[in-house]
């Protein structure tokens, strides 16, 4: 584990501590119920700067998804937002003392545990229809949202590596949230070396993964986790939408583009 996480919990409020991936320092995250706020991140670096979880505030989506209000930014929000979507958590203020959230083991399971402890979860059901197919493409990557009876995500991977290769996975809520929430992020050794997390996170080198996978398709389930988190930036919980989202080699950048399109299609603007 990268971090020793601790919880302090009062009713509907919860506080987590963990080491930051980028700052390498202790990050404290407080989650508090806040009426009609949506999901609001507040960076408290002395001055409190609030940034709402909205696709208009995305400043970078190359390796992780970053939001900014022009003065402050907050990184690594996608796993948190995925847990919010899956567990029906809304109207919260997330106060952090650093410009990032806690990475944990690279999954969203620490957020699930925090939400359960603070009793923030609610049932999520599809209630919004998607009226048309939305198609986003860049180079050989693409992501599509298709009108569908129920919510579903599929992902196709095509890595030139024997440990991954051409793989496909699909998930819908009736499959249970555990396999998605506990699916850890992964990266090649050079990338994790750069952040100094090669030993602590799931790392792929020429021999394969450095840790035993929870299940063979864990890397694909993590891609599905990222899609669910990024699409929450549309302003609507994607699990409330009758749509089948299909990603082909897509990542945060295309997920964010799809969130923009969904915001316009479902809400008539962002
Ligand atoms: Zn991720």
Boltz pocket constraint, residues with backbone or C-beta under 6 A from the ligand:
constraints:
  - pocket:
      binder: B
      contacts: [[A, 78], [A, 79], [A, 106], [A, 185], [A, 222], [A, 226]]
      max_distance: 6.0
